[in-house]
Amino acid sequence: MRLVVLDVDGTLVDSQALIVAAQREAFARCGLPAPTRERSLSIVGLSLREAFTALVGPDGPVEALAEAYREAFGRLRADQSLEEPLFPGAAALVARLSRRPDVLLGIATGKSRRGVAHLLAREGWEPLFATIQTADDAPSKPDPTMLRQAMRETGCAPGETAMVGDTSFDMAMARGAGIRAIGVAWGYHPRAALLEAGADLVIDRFEALDVAAGLASRPETADA
C-alpha cells in the first residue's frame, strides 16, 4: 500500500486571490501596510500564527492579524470574484488515485479543519481521503508531525509514503518525516526553492505524479 499526501493551497487549489485579499483586509484592520503579493504568497502553507509572525515579526500584532484574517477569509469566500478553483488536472488526479486499491490518499495543510471540510464538501471528496491533517491537529509545517500522524493513522511506513506540495515548507516537512518529497511547479514557491528545501523532484503536471511517487507500475483498479 502507498500513501500519497497532498497539500491543498497552491497544490490542489489556486487560492491566491482569496489569500491575498484576506491578508490585505487583515493588515488594513490592524493599521499596517499590506505585504506585496509575492510576500503574501511566500508564507502560504504555514499555520496562521507562524505565517503572520513571518510577515510582521514576533513582536507584531500576530494574534490580531490572524483573527482579522480568519474573519475576512470566511466572508470573502462568498465573493464570486475571488474563486478558489482547482488547478488543471487536480480533480482527475484525486478521482484516479482514489480508485486504486493499492493507494491511500491523505491531506496535510496549513488550512483549518473547517476550511478543508468546505473544500471536501464542495468537490464531493469527503470519502476519498484516509487521513486529513490540518493546522488544528499538529504544529505548523515544516514540523513533520502531520506526516507522522498520517502514517500512523494509515499504517504506512516512510518508504511507502510521499508528500506532494508546492512550498519549501512541504519539502522540509517531508524530509523531516523521512519520506519522498515531490514538488509541484505551478504553486507559490519557485522550483529552485523546492529543490533547495529537499525535493526529490519537481513535477510540471499532475499526470507525472504516478512515476514520481513510484506508482506507475501498479494497477489502477482491482481488475486492471
Secondary structure as UniProt FT lines:
FT   STRAND          2..6
FT   TURN            10..12
FT   HELIX           16..29
FT   TURN            30..31
FT   HELIX           37..42
FT   TURN            43..45
FT   HELIX           48..56
FT   TURN            58..59
FT   HELIX           62..76
FT   TURN            77..78
FT   TURN            80..81
FT   TURN            88..89
FT   HELIX           90..98
FT   TURN            101..102
FT   STRAND          103..108
FT   HELIX           113..123
FT   HELIX           126..128
FT   STRAND          131..133
FT   TURN            135..137
FT   TURN            141..142
FT   HELIX           145..154
FT   HELIX           158..160
FT   STRAND          161..165
FT   HELIX           168..177
FT   STRAND          180..184
FT   TURN            185..186
FT   HELIX           191..196
FT   TURN            197..198
FT   STRAND          201..203
FT   HELIX           206..208
FT   HELIX           209..212
FT   TURN            213..214
FT   TURN            216..217
FT   TURN            222..223
//
